[in-house]
Amino acid sequence: MTNATGRPIAPLILSSDERAYLERQVRRHRAARSSSERCRVILRCADGIPSKIVASELGLHEHTVGKVLVQTVEAGQDRRPRRRKSP
């Protein structure tokens, strides 16, 4: 989209190992839904799809997609979704 407005975000580039891991997590039957959704967001954004379109396709809020992207870019080399601590 050439007319997209908003804050630019760093491009998300995945290695083949990272992409394979995320794709496996999406296909897992026993994966938590939130983890699977984060993996889908990362994969779609790595393909160059704008976050607004990713949000509408996955039925998520735009801010949720943005939050996942910021966390992923900040994580640097470890692109796997963060796990929550057990209470």
C-alpha positions in Angstrom: 0.0 0.0 0.0 1.6 3.2 -1.1 -0.9 5.5 0.6 -0.6 3.8 4.0 -0.3 6.2 6.9 1.0 5.6 10.4 4.2 4.9 12.1 6.6 2.8 10.0 7.7 -0.5 11.6 10.9 -2.3 11.0 10.6 -5.0 8.4 10.1 -8.5 9.8 12.6 -11.0 8.3 12.4 -14.6 9.3 15.0 -17.2 8.8 13.9 -20.6 7.3 14.2 -22.2 10.8 12.0 -19.5 12.4 9.4 -19.7 9.7 9.3 -23.5 10.0 8.9 -23.3 13.7 6.0 -20.8 13.4 4.3 -22.8 10.7 4.5 -25.9 12.9 2.9 -24.0 15.8 0.0 -22.9 13.6 -0.7 -26.5 12.6 -0.5 -28.0 16.0 -3.8 -29.2 17.4 -2.9 -28.8 21.0 -1.3 -25.4 20.8 -3.0 -22.6 22.7 -5.2 -20.4 20.6 -3.4 -17.2 21.6 0.0 -18.7 20.7 -1.3 -19.9 17.4 -2.8 -16.5 16.6 0.5 -14.7 17.4 2.3 -17.1 15.1 -0.2 -16.4 12.3 0.3 -12.6 12.8 4.0 -12.9 12.6 3.9 -15.1 9.5 1.4 -12.8 7.7 3.4 -9.7 8.5 6.7 -11.3 7.5 5.0 -11.9 4.1 4.7 -8.1 3.8 1.0 -7.8 4.4 0.0 -4.5 6.3 -1.1 -4.9 9.9 -4.6 -3.5 9.2 -5.2 -6.2 6.6 -3.8 -8.9 8.9 -6.1 -7.8 11.7 -9.2 -7.9 9.5 -8.3 -11.3 8.0 -7.6 -12.9 11.4 -10.5 -11.1 13.2 -8.2 -9.3 15.6 -8.0 -5.7 16.6 -5.3 -3.6 14.9 -3.7 -2.8 18.2 -3.3 -6.5 19.0 -1.4 -7.0 15.7 0.7 -4.0 16.4 1.5 -5.2 19.9 2.6 -8.6 18.6 4.8 -7.0 16.0 6.4 -4.7 18.5 7.1 -7.6 20.9 8.5 -9.6 18.1 10.8 -6.9 16.8 12.0 -6.1 20.3 12.7 -9.8 20.9 15.4 -9.7 18.2 16.7 -13.1 17.4 14.2 -15.0 19.6 11.1 -14.5 17.5 9.1 -17.2 19.2 6.0 -15.9 21.0 6.6 -15.2 24.6 5.2 -17.6 27.2 3.2 -16.3 30.1 4.4 -17.1 33.6 2.3 -19.5 35.5 0.6 -18.0 38.6 
